Amino acid sequence: SAAAAEGAQLVVLDDGLQYRALRPDLALLVVRTPLAQVLGNGRTLPAGPFREWPADTLQHVDAIVILDDTVSLAPGRERVDGPAGADLPPSLEHLTSASVPSDDARALEAEIMRLWAEGAAGEARVEPSARSTCPFWQTLTRYWRSYRARNPGAKPRPDPPAVLHALLRPTEASRTALAGRRVVAFSASASPESFARTLESIVRTSGCICAHYAYPDHAHIPDGELRWLLVQARESGAVLVSTAKDAVRLPRWALAEVLRLDVEVVWDRASARQLASLLGRVLPATQPSRILTPHVDRGANFNS
């Protein structure tokens, strides 16, 4: 309601696939290579990482976006051809085309489509929690089944979802700022290894990663901890580097002390056109898009 009052015509929700009361106009499932990192052991909570079976989730999405960041491990494979095409609407002209998807991305696509076919065929699975003798998980399983019965969500799509490919790579500005530098890195993300791998691809020629401090995902890093990290960087003759996600949580005094590694998405040419077609279903066609961003006090403690 608040967004509509500000004039918003489109709401983008992150992490909403299990919100069954929601009826999205467009649902995208975003995954990153490699395959093993995405699927883990293939089980649901508490035995694995998934909130529900992937085969079930895939029945309710319009497209899967596969972000390939393994390109940072293979210098020279990346190739950007320029604008994705004059056939895109003005609001999407920034999309660019890239080289063909990597073997890792193709393997992930094949496994995703296998899971979709499994779900479309109605092959039943039994949640590990349903077999558990733990009273807590038995109660949670009963609640989850009851919730899904009351909120079935959108109807399953009759056709397989579109598969879109894109590269996730450091921006040119970040490459220039960090190339050949000695760095001390810190991150509070779910995939610290991806951050470390990307950093390594930038600094490996004449620099090095002196240390990487990985904190729990979304962790708030106190001022005292930040000052300690700065001391570690200075004693190593290095610069302190964070992810862009962590940088927005830094207090104002630390912004000038920490370099930020920014990344960008570079779309496969065919995927850019598919994405434009999908977004055309929900984006107003006659007005330029405008992003409404809430005010963020960079000096605030987000956990308070």
Protein Blocks (a to p, Z undefined) as FASTA:
>chain_A
ZZmmnopabdcdehillmmkbccfbdcddddddfklmnmnopacfkbmbfbdfklmmmmc
fbdcdddfklmmmghjaccebjfbjkbcfklmmpccdddddfklmmmmmmmmmmmmmmmn
opacddfklmpcbfklmmmmmmmmmmmmmmnojaddfbdcddddddddddfklmmmmgop
acddddddfblmlmmmmmmmmmmmmgccfbacdddehiacdfklmmmmmmmmmmnopacd
ddfklmmmpcfklmmmpccddddddddfklmmmmmmmmmmmgcfkbccddddddddfkbc
fkZZ
